[in-house]
Amino acid sequence: AKRSLVAWLRPVAERIASRLHEVFNPAAAVDRKGTESARAPLRREESPVSSRLFGAAIPERANSTEAFRAFLLDETIPDNKALLVGATAHEVAMAAGQITRTSQHCVVTGAVSGFLDEPTYEQMFQEFGDIDFILLGLSTPRTQRIARIDSKQRPDCIVWGIGAGTFKITAGTLKEAPSWMRRSGLQWLYRLLMDPRALWRRYLVGNVLFVLRIIQARFGSSDSFDRLNDH
């Protein structure tokens, strides 16, 4: 089963890599969540507007929840097993049940809270049984830290950070933004209105920084871009 899963993923990964090679700028570093996560290559496809600034028009954006939903419903994917890590113990258990009921190929064999300490995750990943995916529903930059542990302890697994919001939407504890808002790139506004206390910094500060960095990356010098990205 694992060989067939890898065989299915390889051409998909090659297509994605080819597209990323066209639209990525490896010399730049932009993160639409502002200062919350580690520096990463500039993701020009993050929104249709920003992508057009770089001459790589993307017809629409697909968020991680939609991508994960498409994965669950794709009948061409071989049978696989997944470990869920994220959200609260109650939410991750609800998400696990919904995933197993929804997908014909993905069976959740473990569901763990996202609020444990890192040494606990290290031991857990070593001891866990046969799995193909480790699905992370955590915040940033905690996702990146746990993903590094995953990759070290379980190099045989595919680590996918689908986001805490995706876990909560799957569990039914968070309402998804209307389709027109997602297609318009306004999901951030919907989430901000739903939970302003938790998300005001991410979106009111992070989004402004993202816009400034996009403008600087497109029209400014690399030196001035680096100074802005260090804030």
C-alpha positions in Angstrom: 0.0 0.0 0.0 2.8 2.4 0.8 4.5 1.8 -2.5 1.3 2.5 -4.4 0.8 5.7 -2.3 4.3 6.9 -3.1 3.7 6.0 -6.8 0.5 8.1 -6.8 2.2 11.0 -5.0 5.3 11.2 -7.2 3.7 12.6 -10.4 1.6 15.0 -8.3 4.7 16.2 -6.5 6.5 16.7 -9.8 3.7 18.8 -11.2 3.6 20.9 -8.1 7.4 21.3 -8.1 7.3 22.4 -11.7 4.7 25.0 -10.9 6.5 26.2 -7.8 9.7 26.6 -9.8 7.9 29.0 -12.1 6.3 31.2 -9.4 8.7 31.0 -6.5 11.4 33.5 -5.9 14.0 31.7 -3.8 15.9 34.9 -3.0 12.9 36.6 -1.3 11.2 35.9 1.9 7.5 36.7 2.5 5.1 35.3 5.1 1.5 36.5 4.9 1.2 35.8 8.7 3.7 38.5 9.4 6.3 37.8 12.1 4.7 34.6 13.4 6.7 32.1 11.4 10.2 31.4 10.1 11.4 33.0 6.9 10.4 31.1 3.8 10.6 31.6 0.0 8.2 34.1 -1.3 4.9 32.4 -2.2 3.6 34.4 -5.1 0.6 32.2 -5.6 -0.8 33.1 -2.1 -3.5 35.3 -3.6 -4.7 36.1 -7.2 -3.8 39.8 -6.7 -0.2 39.3 -5.6 0.4 36.6 -8.2 -0.5 39.0 -11.0 2.1 41.5 -9.7 4.7 38.9 -10.6 3.2 37.9 -14.0 2.1 34.5 -12.7 -1.7 34.9 -12.7 -3.5 32.3 -10.6 -7.2 32.1 -11.5 -8.3 31.5 -7.9 -6.8 30.5 -4.5 -7.5 27.2 -2.7 -7.0 27.2 1.0 -5.7 24.3 3.0 -9.2 23.2 4.1 -10.3 22.9 0.5 -7.2 21.1 -0.5 -7.5 18.6 2.4 -11.2 18.1 1.5 -10.3 17.3 -2.1 -7.7 14.8 -0.8 -10.2 13.0 1.3 -12.7 12.7 -1.5 -10.2 11.7 -4.2 -11.0 8.1 -5.0 -7.8 7.5 -6.9 -5.6 7.8 -3.8 -4.5 4.4 -2.5 -5.6 3.3 1.0 -3.6 5.0 3.7 -3.4 5.5 7.5 -3.0 8.9 9.2 -2.1 10.3 12.6 -3.7 13.6 13.6 -1.9 16.0 15.8 -3.6 19.3 16.7 -6.4 21.3 18.3 -7.9 20.1 21.6 -8.2 16.4 22.5 -12.0 16.7 22.0 -11.7 18.4 18.6 -9.0 16.1 17.2 -11.1 13.1 18.2 -14.2 14.6 16.4 -12.1 15.4 13.3 -10.7 11.9 13.3 -14.2 10.4 13.3 -15.3 12.7 10.5 -12.3 11.9 8.3 -12.8 8.2 8.6 -16.5 8.5 7.8 -15.9 10.9 4.8 -12.9 9.3 3.1 -12.8 5.9 1.4 -9.0 5.7 1.5 -7.9 7.6 4.7 -8.2 5.8 8.0 -7.2 7.7 11.1 -5.4 5.4 13.5 -4.4 8.0 16.1 -5.5 11.4 17.2 -3.4 13.5 19.6 -4.0 16.9 21.2 -1.9 19.8 19.9 -1.1 21.1 23.3 1.5 18.5 24.5 5.2 19.4 25.0 7.7 18.6 22.3 9.6 15.8 24.1 6.2 14.0 24.4 5.7 14.2 20.7 9.3 12.9 20.0 8.6 9.8 22.1 5.1 9.3 20.7 6.3 9.5 17.0 8.9 6.9 17.7 6.5 4.5 19.3 3.6 4.9 16.9 2.7 2.1 14.6 2.5 1.9 10.8 1.2 5.2 9.4 1.5 7.0 6.0 0.5 10.5 7.0 1.1 12.8 10.0 -1.5 15.6 9.7 -0.7 18.7 11.7 -3.4 21.1 12.8 -1.3 23.5 14.8 -0.5 27.2 14.9 2.5 28.9 13.3 5.4 28.5 14.1 4.5 25.4 16.2 3.6 23.5 13.1 7.1 24.0 11.7 8.7 22.9 15.0 6.6 19.7 15.3 7.1 19.0 11.6 10.9 19.0 12.1 10.4 16.4 14.9 8.1 14.4 12.7 10.6 14.3 9.8 13.4 13.2 12.1 11.5 10.6 14.0 9.4 9.3 11.1 11.1 9.8 7.8 8.9 7.1 6.3 5.8 9.3 6.8 4.4 12.2 4.8 4.0 15.3 7.1 1.2 17.7 6.1 0.5 20.8 8.0 -3.2 21.4 7.2 -3.8 24.0 9.9 -5.7 24.2 13.1 -8.6 25.8 11.3 -9.0 22.8 9.1 -9.1 20.5 12.1 -11.8 22.6 13.7 -13.8 22.9 10.6 -13.6 19.1 10.1 -14.6 18.6 13.7 -17.5 21.0 13.4 -16.4 23.4 16.1 -15.5 26.2 13.6 -17.8 27.4 10.8 -16.2 27.7 7.4 -16.3 31.0 5.6 -19.0 31.3 2.8 -17.8 30.2 -0.6 -17.9 33.7 -2.0 -15.6 35.0 0.7 -13.1 32.2 0.2 -13.1 32.8 -3.6 -12.6 36.5 -3.0 -9.6 36.0 -0.7 -11.7 37.3 2.3 -11.6 34.2 4.5 -9.2 36.1 6.8 -11.9 38.7 7.4 -14.5 36.1 8.2 -12.2 34.5 10.7 -11.3 37.8 12.2 -14.9 38.7 12.8 -15.6 35.3 14.3 -12.7 35.4 16.8 -11.2 38.9 17.0 -9.4 38.4 20.3 -7.4 35.5 19.1 -6.7 36.6 15.5 -6.5 40.4 15.5 -2.7 40.4 15.5 -2.4 37.8 12.8 -4.6 39.7 10.4 -4.5 43.4 11.3 -0.7 43.3 11.8 0.3 40.3 9.7 -1.8 41.2 6.6 -0.4 44.8 6.6 3.2 43.4 6.7 2.3 40.9 4.0 1.1 43.6 1.7 4.1 45.8 2.4 6.4 42.9 1.7 4.7 42.0 -1.6 5.0 45.6 -2.7 8.6 45.8 -1.6 9.5 42.4 -3.3 7.9 43.6 -6.5 9.1 47.1 -6.7 11.9 47.6 -4.2 15.5 46.5 -3.9 16.6 43.3 -2.2 18.3 45.3 0.6 15.2 47.2 1.5 13.2 44.1 1.3 15.5 42.3 3.8 15.2 45.3 6.2 11.4 45.2 6.1 11.4 41.4 6.6 13.5 41.6 9.7 10.8 43.6 11.5 
